[in-house]
Amino acid sequence: MERVTVTRPVAVLVKVTPGYRRAVREEIRAALAAVEREEARLNREKQARPGDGELAGRRRRLAETREGLLARARETETLADGRLVLHGRLESLVEVRVGDSWQDGVEVILEEGRVVEIRPTGGGGPWPNT
């Protein structure tokens, strides 16, 4: 066998800008509004079913979600412009041939919603087809 197609990890990183911070603030604001709507719904349910232990667990999870969102908002505001933060992880396919250098993965850098750089990670040299 001379070649094989494999998956490789792709880290998607976002460059921190004022626009990034605005987008995160809006995303968090929408998520907090959804948490508040769900809390209100659970409060109405609690009045109809006062002894329901499942409701208490769901309310506790919502409170944890709210705290996580608020922590993310605080953290985002402290990030320096130009810093790269992890947005997510994906996988891509790559064909590897005998003699190719091995590479850990690839990073895709986004700025204001556009790809500004694609770069290999690890230490083995560039992947084929990149």
FIGUMAR-669006 format. One line per 4 residues: number of its first residue (from 1); for each residue x, y, z negated of N, C-alpha, C. Coordinates in pm, whole numbers, plus 32768, in hexadecimal, padded with zeros to 4 digits. Each point is the difference from the previous one (the first is absolute). Last residue first. Layout:
! FIGUMAR-669006
NUM = X,Y,Z,X,Y,Z,X,Y,Z | ...
//
This chain:
! FIGUMAR-669006
130 = 7F71,8803,7F50,7FD9,8078,7FB4,8052,8075,802C | 8023,7E1E,8091,7F81,803E,802B,7FD6,8075,7FAA | 8155,7EC1,7F12,7FE8,800B,808F,7F7B,8048,8018 | 810F,807A,7E4D,7FB0,7F93,8034,7FFA,800D,8096
126 = 81A1,80CE,7EE2,7F7A,8017,8036,7FBD,7F80,802E | 815D,7FEB,7E69,8004,803A,8085,7F75,8008,803A | 806E,7F5E,7E3B,8034,7FA9,8067,800E,803D,808A | 7F57,8095,7E26,8088,8017,8027,8034,7FB3,8077
122 = 7E13,80F8,7F32,8058,7F8E,7FEA,8088,8019,8039 | 7E51,80E1,80E3,802C,7FFA,7F74,805A,7F86,7FF1 | 7F61,815E,81B8,8011,7F7C,7FC3,8028,800D,7F6E | 7ECB,8170,8110,808A,7FD9,7FE4,8006,7F76,7FBF
118 = 7ECE,81AF,80F9,7FF8,7F70,7FE9,808E,7FD1,7FED | 7EE1,81FB,7FF9,8078,7FAE,8004,7FDB,7F6E,7FEA | 7EBB,815C,8020,8074,8054,801F,8081,7FB0,8007 | 7DBE,7FD9,8020,807B,7FB3,7FEE,8074,805A,802A
114 = 7E2D,80CC,7F3E,8046,7FD8,807A,807E,7FB0,7FDC | 7ECB,80E1,7EC3,7FB2,7FA2,804E,8041,7FD0,8081 | 80D7,812C,7EC2,7F85,8040,802D,7FB3,7FA5,8061 | 81A1,7F1F,7FB6,7FFA,808B,7FD0,7F87,8040,803F
110 = 80FE,7DF0,7FAE,7F94,8057,802E,8011,808C,7FC6 | 8134,7E1F,8068,7FF5,807D,7FB4,7F93,8056,8041 | 8099,7DDE,7FDE,7FC2,8062,8057,7FE9,807C,7FAA | 8154,7E34,7FE5,7FB6,806B,7FBF,7FC9,805C,806C
106 = 80AD,7DD9,7FE2,7FF9,8080,8045,7FB4,8062,7FA8 | 8133,7E1A,7FA6,7F7F,8036,8028,800F,8085,8045 | 816B,7EB8,7F85,7F95,7FEA,7F9F,7F79,802F,8031 | 8188,7F43,8146,7FDE,807D,7FBC,7F8D,7FE6,7FA1
102 = 8198,7EFE,8157,7F8B,7FF4,7FAA,7FEE,8081,7FB3 | 80E4,7F96,81FA,801B,8024,7F74,7F7E,7FF8,7FB3 | 8057,7ECE,81BD,7FCF,8082,7FD0,802E,8017,7F71 | 804D,7E62,80F6,8067,8067,800D,7FD3,808A,7FD1
98 = 7E94,7EAB,80A0,8081,7FD2,7FCF,8065,8070,801A | 7E1A,80B5,7FD8,8049,7FA4,8058,8082,7FD5,7FBC | 7DF7,80DD,7F86,808B,7FF1,7FD8,803F,7F96,805A | 7E38,8160,7FF3,803D,7F88,8039,8094,8000,7FDC
94 = 7E49,80DD,7EF6,807B,801A,8049,8035,7F7C,8035 | 7E32,810A,7EF8,803C,7F8C,8040,807F,802B,8049 | 7F1B,80DE,7E34,8003,8006,8091,8040,7F80,8034 | 7EF8,80DC,7E24,805C,7FA2,803E,7FFA,8015,8096
90 = 7FA9,814D,7E30,7FC6,7FB4,806E,8062,7F95,802B | 7F8B,8186,7E54,8058,7F9A,803B,7FB0,7FB5,806A | 7FED,8213,7F09,7FCB,7F79,800B,8066,7FA2,803E | 804F,81C6,7F5F,7F73,800C,8024,7FBF,7F76,8008
86 = 81C8,80EE,7F03,7FC6,7F8B,8040,7F6B,8015,8016 | 8168,8197,7FF8,7FB4,7FAC,7FA3,7FC0,7F8F,804F | 819F,819C,8025,7FB3,7F96,8040,7FBC,7FAC,7F96 | 80A5,8224,8010,8012,7F7B,7FC5,7FAA,7F9A,804B
82 = 7FF3,81DA,8059,8066,7FB5,8047,8018,7F75,7FC9 | 7F3F,8172,7EB9,7FEE,7FFF,8092,8075,7FB5,803F | 7F83,7F80,7E0C,8045,806A,804B,7FE1,7FF2,8095 | 7EC0,7F66,7E52,805D,7FD0,8068,803B,8075,804D
78 = 7EA6,800F,7E9E,808C,8014,7FD6,8065,7FD6,806A | 7E1C,7FD1,802C,801F,808F,7FF4,8092,8019,7FDA | 7F51,7E43,8013,800B,803B,8086,8028,8093,7FF9 | 7FA1,7F15,7E6D,807F,7FD7,803B,8015,8042,8088
74 = 7E63,8040,7F23,806C,8045,7FB9,8087,7FE1,8040 | 7E8C,7F1A,80A8,7FF6,808F,8022,8071,804D,7FBC | 7FD1,7E3A,7F97,8034,8010,8088,7FFD,8093,8029 | 7F3D,7F92,7E65,8092,7FF1,7FF9,803F,8012,808A
70 = 7E2D,7FFB,7FE7,8034,807C,7FC6,8098,7FFB,7FF3 | 7F25,7E7B,8097,7FF4,806C,8063,8039,8083,7FCB | 7FE9,7E93,7ED8,8063,7FE7,8069,7FFD,806D,806A | 7EB6,8008,7EB0,8084,8023,7FC9,806E,7FEC,8067
66 = 7E4B,7F77,8075,8007,8093,7FF3,808A,802A,7FCE | 7FA7,7E36,800D,800E,8035,8088,800F,8097,7FFB | 7F9C,7F27,7E70,808B,7FE6,8028,801C,8036,808D | 7E48,8016,7F64,8053,805D,7FB3,8094,7FEE,8023
62 = 7ED0,7ED1,80BA,7FF0,8085,803D,8055,8068,7FB8 | 7FEB,7E4F,7F4A,804F,8001,807D,7FF5,8087,8047 | 7EF6,7FC3,7E83,808D,8005,7FD8,805A,8003,807D | 7E33,7FC1,803C,801B,808B,7FD5,8093,8011,7FDA
58 = 7F69,7E4F,8069,8003,8053,8078,801D,8091,7FDE | 7FC7,7ED5,7E9B,807A,7FE2,804A,800D,8054,807D | 7E73,8020,7F08,806F,803B,7FB4,8085,7FE8,8047 | 7E7A,7F35,80AB,8003,8090,801B,8074,8044,7FB9
54 = 7FA9,7E39,7FAD,803D,8012,8084,800A,8095,8023 | 7F1C,7F68,7E76,8091,800A,7FF2,8047,8016,8084 | 7DFF,8077,7F49,8047,7FBB,806C,8097,8019,7FF6 | 7E6C,80A6,7EF7,805E,7F9F,7FC7,8055,7FB9,8067
50 = 7EA4,815B,806B,805E,8031,7F9B,8067,7F9C,7FCD | 7EC8,8063,81B0,8034,7F83,7FC8,8069,8020,7F95 | 7F13,8162,80D4,7FA0,7F95,801E,802B,7F7B,7FC1 | 8115,817C,7FD8,7F82,801F,7FBB,7F9A,7F92,8017
46 = 8198,7FE7,80E4,8014,7FE4,7F71,7F81,801C,7FB2 | 8018,806E,81CD,7FEE,7F70,7FEA,800A,7FDD,7F6C | 805C,81BA,8080,7F70,7FE4,8011,7FE4,7F6C,7FE8 | 81BF,8080,7FFA,7FBB,8039,7F8B,7F69,7FE9,8009
42 = 810C,7F85,816F,800F,7FA2,7F91,7FBD,8034,7F81 | 8009,811B,8176,7FAB,7F8C,801E,8007,7F9B,7F8D | 811F,8170,7FEB,7F76,802B,7FEB,7F9F,7F8C,8018 | 81C5,7FB6,805F,7FEB,800D,7F6F,7F71,8029,7FE2
38 = 8083,7FF4,81C1,7FF1,7F79,7FCB,7FEB,8003,7F68 | 8057,8197,80D8,7F7D,7FCC,802C,7FE8,7F74,7FC7 | 81A6,80C1,7FB2,7F97,8045,7FB3,7F75,7FCF,8026 | 8170,7F62,80F8,8004,7FC9,7F77,7F91,803F,7FAD
34 = 803F,80AF,81AA,7FC5,7F7A,8009,7FFD,7FBE,7F77 | 80DB,819B,8023,7F6F,8014,8011,7FB9,7F7A,8008 | 81D3,7FFB,7FF8,7FCA,8024,7F7C,7F6A,8017,8007 | 80E2,7FB1,8194,7FFE,7F86,7FAE,7FC8,801C,7F75
30 = 8040,816D,8123,7F94,7FAB,8032,7FF5,7F80,7FAC | 8166,8121,7F9F,7F82,8044,7FDE,7F88,7FA9,802C | 81AE,7F74,807E,7FE8,7FE8,7F71,7F7D,803F,7FD5 | 808C,8050,81B8,7FE5,7F71,7FF0,7FDE,7FDF,7F6E
26 = 8090,81B3,8061,7F79,7FE9,8035,7FD7,7F6D,7FF1 | 81B9,8079,7F86,7FA0,803F,7FA6,7F70,7FE4,802C | 8159,7F75,811D,7FF5,7FA9,7F8A,7F9D,803A,7F9D | 8060,8104,8179,7FB8,7F87,8027,7FEE,7FA2,7F89
22 = 8106,8183,7FC3,7F72,8024,8013,7FAE,7F83,8021 | 81D3,7FCC,7FE6,7FC6,8015,7F7B,7F6C,8023,800A | 80EF,7FDB,8190,7FF1,7F7D,7FC1,7FBF,800F,7F77 | 8073,8189,80E2,7F8C,7FBF,803E,7FE6,7F76,7FC6
18 = 8184,80F1,7F7A,7F85,803B,7FC7,7F82,7FC0,803B | 8190,7EBB,8009,7FF3,808A,8032,7F88,803D,7FB8 | 8144,7E1A,8010,7FAE,805B,7FB0,8008,808C,803C | 8031,7E22,8106,8051,8070,7FD1,7FA3,8062,7FB7
14 = 7FC2,7DDE,803E,7FCC,8084,8022,805C,8069,7FC5 | 8015,7DCF,80A0,8021,8069,7FA1,7FCA,8085,8033 | 7FD9,7DC9,8044,7FD1,807E,8036,8014,806A,7F94 | 80E3,7E07,807B,7FD8,805E,7F98,7FD6,8081,8044
10 = 8029,7DEB,80A1,8005,808B,802B,7FCE,8055,7F8B | 80C6,7DDC,8067,7FBA,8067,7FB2,8015,808B,803D | 7FF2,7E36,8126,805E,804A,7FAC,7FB2,806B,7FB5 | 7FB7,7E0B,812D,7FCE,807E,7FCA,806D,8040,7FAE
6 = 804B,7EBB,81BE,7FED,8000,7F6F,7FBF,8084,7FD7 | 8089,7EAD,81C8,7FBE,807A,7FD3,7FE3,7FF3,7F6C | 8197,7F1C,813F,7F87,7FE8,7FB2,7FC5,8089,7FDB | 819A,7EEA,8155,7FC1,8077,7FC4,7F81,7FD7,7FB6
2 = 8126,7EBF,80CD,8055,8077,8011,7FC5,807C,7FBE | 7FF8,7DC3,7FD5,7FAA,8075,8000,805A,807C,8000
//
